[in-house]
Amino acid sequence: EDPINAVNLLNTLVLEPARAAGIHLTILLDGLDELPRDQEAMLNAVLEVLVKAPDCSLLVTSRPSVGRSTHLERESVARYTIQAPDNYHNLETYLDSECETNQLLDTALLSLGLADVKKYLIERANGNFRWLVIVVNILIAKGEKGLTITAALLEGIPKDLTALYTFA
């Protein structure tokens, strides 16, 4: 929780030994948007060190809304944003695979018009793979409980990922 301590640990345990060994590091920081707000000072301190380290590459994954650190806004930091259309095929492949391996899901979606429902779910996911995975799991669980998957149920599924966690 202490930013100075976090930076000291990062330097002592990671950066300095790698530098001494002549190793170029690639560090992955996943889900910065999930870090609690009270940890922002630590995040900013660590990012400041990492983006300046000449022997370190940094890969950060986060929702675009994060906007939590000016250190990621520097010209030297490359950004690539995945938009919903970029991910459409991956979502479609995942949904096809789930329908192939789960008869309950496949049957339920077939009864509603498989192609239309798949398109609806993929568009509703808006490129968010995690959203689609959670929705598929919800639909499978409802099918296993003997509940009928209806258009009204599908329309009632929250678009917001946070709301989706409590929907089931």
C-alpha positions in Angstrom: 0.0 0.0 0.0 2.9 2.3 0.5 4.1 3.7 -2.9 7.7 4.2 -1.8 7.9 0.7 -0.4 6.3 -0.7 -3.7 8.9 1.2 -5.8 11.8 0.0 -3.6 10.6 -3.6 -3.8 10.1 -3.3 -7.6 13.7 -2.0 -8.0 15.3 -4.4 -5.5 13.5 -7.6 -6.5 12.9 -7.1 -10.2 14.6 -4.3 -12.0 18.0 -4.2 -10.5 18.6 -8.0 -10.7 17.4 -8.1 -14.3 19.6 -5.1 -15.2 22.6 -6.8 -13.5 22.0 -10.0 -15.5 21.6 -8.0 -18.7 18.0 -9.2 -19.1 15.4 -7.1 -20.9 12.0 -7.5 -19.1 8.6 -7.5 -20.5 6.1 -7.0 -17.7 2.3 -7.6 -18.1 0.0 -5.6 -15.9 -3.5 -6.9 -16.3 -6.8 -5.3 -15.3 -5.6 -1.9 -14.0 -9.2 -0.8 -14.0 -9.9 -3.4 -11.3 -7.4 -2.0 -8.9 -9.1 -0.3 -5.9 -9.1 3.5 -6.0 -7.2 3.7 -2.7 -4.2 2.0 -4.5 -3.8 4.7 -7.2 -0.8 6.4 -5.5 1.0 3.0 -5.5 0.0 2.4 -9.1 1.2 5.8 -10.3 4.5 5.3 -8.4 5.1 1.9 -9.9 4.1 3.0 -13.5 6.4 6.0 -13.3 9.4 3.7 -12.6 8.4 1.1 -15.2 7.7 3.5 -18.1 11.1 5.1 -17.5 13.1 1.9 -17.2 15.2 1.5 -20.4 15.5 -2.2 -20.0 11.8 -2.9 -19.5 8.8 -3.2 -21.8 5.4 -2.8 -20.3 2.1 -4.4 -21.6 -1.0 -3.1 -19.8 -4.5 -4.4 -20.3 -7.4 -2.4 -19.1 -10.8 -1.2 -20.0 -10.4 2.1 -21.9 -12.4 4.0 -19.2 -9.5 3.5 -16.8 -7.8 6.8 -17.4 -6.2 6.5 -14.1 -2.5 7.3 -14.8 -0.9 10.0 -16.8 2.1 7.8 -17.1 0.3 5.7 -19.7 -0.5 8.9 -21.7 3.1 9.6 -22.7 4.2 9.7 -26.3 6.5 6.8 -25.7 3.6 4.5 -24.7 2.0 2.8 -27.6 -1.8 2.2 -27.3 -4.0 -0.2 -29.1 -7.7 -0.2 -28.4 -9.8 -3.2 -29.4 -13.1 -2.1 -30.6 -16.2 -4.4 -30.7 -15.9 -5.1 -34.5 -12.3 -6.3 -33.9 -13.4 -8.9 -31.5 -16.6 -10.1 -33.3 -15.1 -13.2 -34.9 -13.6 -14.3 -31.6 -16.9 -13.9 -29.8 -18.7 -15.8 -32.6 -16.2 -18.6 -32.5 -16.5 -18.9 -28.7 -20.3 -19.0 -28.9 -20.3 -21.6 -31.6 -17.9 -23.7 -29.6 -20.1 -23.5 -26.5 -23.2 -24.5 -28.5 -21.4 -27.5 -30.0 -20.3 -28.7 -26.5 -23.5 -28.0 -24.6 -26.7 -29.5 -25.9 -28.9 -27.6 -23.5 -27.5 -24.2 -24.7 -27.7 -25.2 -28.3 -31.3 -26.4 -28.0 -32.4 -23.3 -26.1 -30.8 -21.0 -28.6 -32.2 -23.0 -31.6 -35.7 -22.6 -30.2 -35.3 -18.8 -30.3 -33.6 -18.7 -33.7 -30.0 -19.7 -33.3 -28.4 -17.2 -35.8 -30.4 -14.3 -34.5 -29.7 -15.0 -30.9 -26.0 -15.5 -31.5 -25.9 -12.2 -33.3 -27.9 -10.5 -30.6 -25.6 -11.8 -27.8 -22.4 -10.9 -29.7 -23.7 -7.4 -30.4 -24.8 -7.0 -26.9 -21.4 -8.0 -25.6 -20.0 -5.0 -27.5 -16.6 -6.7 -27.8 -16.4 -7.7 -24.2 -15.4 -11.3 -24.1 -15.9 -11.6 -20.3 -19.5 -10.4 -20.6 -20.3 -13.1 -23.2 -18.6 -15.9 -21.1 -20.7 -14.9 -18.0 -23.9 -14.7 -20.0 -23.3 -18.2 -21.6 -22.6 -19.6 -18.1 -25.9 -18.0 -16.8 -27.8 -19.5 -19.7 -26.3 -22.9 -19.2 -27.1 -22.8 -15.5 -30.7 -21.8 -16.1 -31.0 -24.6 -18.7 -29.6 -27.1 -16.2 -32.2 -26.0 -13.7 -34.9 -26.7 -16.2 -35.7 -23.1 -16.8 -36.7 -22.0 -20.3 -34.5 -19.4 -22.0 -36.8 -16.8 -23.5 -36.4 -13.6 -25.4 -37.5 -11.7 -22.3 -34.7 -13.4 -20.3 -32.2 -12.4 -22.9 -33.4 -8.8 -23.1 -33.3 -8.6 -19.3 -29.6 -9.5 -19.1 -27.7 -6.3 -18.1 -25.3 -4.8 -20.6 -23.1 -3.6 -17.8 -20.5 -6.1 -16.7 -20.7 -5.0 -13.0 -24.5 -5.5 -13.0 -24.1 -8.8 -14.7 -22.1 -10.2 -11.8 -25.2 -9.9 -9.6 -27.8 -10.8 -12.2 -27.8 -14.6 -12.0 
